């Protein structure tokens, strides 16, 4: 009986710590907004975001840029991009960023169609949800 509990416990631990598949990285393409940030100082939930991230990834390279959604359904953007390379290590899937000013990494903890989670080098965990544009109909009837 103890062996069964031990096997179940080991299975649960391994399944909870599995890394995302490299093929799932393409799910990152699109517009994303921060839903939650978990830090050693506490947790913060985001209900409204003035800026969202646009991510484009192809094969093992991509970029992220900040954009500002408008009520008309389009986005304002700067020309700044943060380029990254996806590295598939044995125990983790990592985004290695580089810009003119800095380099840093984020470990992908999970990827789904409408949500992904990353952990940065300071052990801050960010949960992103897919951004849904808010279209407001200004036509009066």
N, C-alpha and C positions, 0 to 999 in steps of 0.2 A: 504494500500500500504506500509506503514511504517513497518507493522508487517512482510510482506514478505521479505523486505530488512533485517530486524533484524534476522529473521530465517535463511536466506541465510548466513548472516555474522557469526552467531553462528555455523552453520554447517561447514563453511570453516575453522574457527578457530579450531574446534574440530578435523576435518579431517587432518589438517596440523600438529597437535601435537600428533597424535596417535603413540603409541609405536609399535615396531615390535612384531610379534607373537613369542612365545617361540619356536614353531615348525620350524620357519625360521632359527634358530641358526645353523642347519646342513648345511646351504648354506655357512657358513664360512669355511668349510673344503677346504683346498687347498693352493695354492700359491698366495700371494697378494703383491702389491706394492703401496706405497703412491703416490697418484695422486695430492693431494692438502692439504695444511695445512693453517688453518685460525686461527690467533692469535689476541690478542688486538693490536699487533704491525703491523699487516698487513697480507697479504695473499701471499703464495708462492706456485707456481705450479712446480711439478716435472716432467721432461720429461724423464730423464734417472736415474735409480736406480741401484747402484752396489750391493745392498743387497735387498732381498725381505723377507717377512715373510711367514713361513709355519705355518698354523693353523690346528690343529686337535681337533675336539670336538665330544664328544659322550655323549648323555644324557645331563647332566648339568655340566660336567667337561671337561677340555681340556688343551691344551698347545699351546704356540706360540714360534717359534724359528727363528732366523735369518739364512738365507742361501744365498750363493752367486752363481748365475747362471753362467754357462760357455757357450761358443759358441758351445760346443758339445751337448748341451741339457741336461746335468746333473747338479747337485748342490753340492757345497762344504758346509759342515755344521760343526758347533761346537757342543759340547755335551750339551751346555747350553739351558735350557728350562725355559720359564716363565709359570707356571701353573696357571689356572684360574678356577673359578666356575661361572656359569651363574645363576644369581638371578633374578627371575621374581617378581618384586615389582608391586604394584597396578598401578603406573604411569610411570614405566620405566623398561627396561631390561638392567641389569648391568653385566659387566664382572669384577669380583673381583680377582685381580692378587696377587700372592705371590711368592717371590723368597727368596733366602738365605739372601738377602740384604735389601729388601723393600716389602711393600704392597701398592697397589693403585687400583683405579677403573676407568673404562671407561663405559660410558653410550652409548648403541647402539641407534643411532637415526634412522637409516634405514638399511635394508638388502635387497639386490637383488641378482640375480644369478651372476652378473658380477661387483657388486659394493656394498660397505658398508661404513657407516659413523659412527664415534664415537666421543664422547666429553669426555675429561679427566677432572681431578679435578681442573686444572688451566683454564678451559673453552676454551682450544684449541680444535678445531674441525679438525679431520683428515678424508679425503676421500680416500678410498682405491679402487683400481681397480684390477680385477683378472689379475694375471701375465700370459702373453703368452710367452712361451719359444721362443727364437730366434735361430733357427737352420740354420747354414751356411753350404752350401755344398762346401767342400774343393776339391772335385773331379774336375779335369780339363778335358775338352773334346777337 
